[in-house]
Amino acid sequence: MPNAKFDAKSFNPQAFKYRADRIPRTRLNEMRKSRILAGNPDIRSVFTTQDGTGYARIAMRGLLDGDAVNYDGKTDITATSTKTFEQGVVVVGRAKAWVEKDFSHDITGGIDFMDNVAAQVAEYWQDVDQDTLLAVLRGVFSMTSAKGVEFVKKHTFTVDGPMEATTLNSATAQACGDRKKKFTMIFMHSAVATNLENLNLLTALKYTDKEGVTRDLTLYTWNGKLVITDDGMPTEQGEDGSTVYTSYALGEGAIEYEDIGAKVPYEMARDPKTNGGQDTLYTRQRKVFSPKGISYEKKVQASLSPTDAELENGENWDLVHSGEATEAERSYIADKVIAICRIKSKG
């Protein structure tokens, strides 16, 4: 019987997950190596111990502040207390299914559907994760609160022309000052990457396979920072009619990431009647991508999981703060500790 191993009763979701996960996920793995993705046990705990939770507010301990007084034997020592900050965190749920006909197996001489799908599923979900991350970044740089607008202005660096050798260093310094060394990667459009490549500013990363053969990856570094090229990066038309490209630089630990998981991440359904017989693979995932120091406020969200459009909505984001009712009463996190910046250039 064609595709007998895909019968819903014999499909092993644990074995499939193992096979899919062992396929190299280049971009996501390189992000982890660059350490921009950092786990957060508080996020994992709140979403795995409370049934049905899709949104939570995580308490963050405030830093010591205030001025020291003169210790001269006559000046009273004043005391202040720390504030507790709150960070809103949302779980992003996504699902996708693929169908394969028995006849496709027969007509192609028995192509191994399992290996084919496992390889493509890994890459597919990697691209979905990257789209989610870029949607989050678009939302962060669309913040509408007073403090959010200040952040966007300070953490945006504009180049009146193509990027140059000094652009990344200047942009990260403007955003985070003496903390600029925290930056470890940058997302950019292929047109921007090509310009930098033509200036010999990019270095290709190497990959050595199990046979010991070394090859160039389609990933590069710039001044030691990982470059991820994506033509889904935002573009706009400048006043002179030229294309203005947006690039995002991220620092170590800039994105708190947790794979919350779904009850059934992979399952197969067998339909023996339709099209002469076919199998459908269903996949589901629930993940958190939370910029450190930025709070998801959930002001505009229609269901229990935000769409990409809702993640891109600046009204849903704000700097982490102490939670009072009005902005004037709140204490906000210092923006220089948020290693995220945006660069706008014409190439």
Order of alpha helices (4+ residues) and beta strands (2+ residues): alpha-alpha-beta-alpha-beta-beta-beta-alpha-alpha-alpha-beta-alpha-beta-alpha-beta-beta-beta-beta-beta-beta-beta-beta-beta-alpha-beta-beta
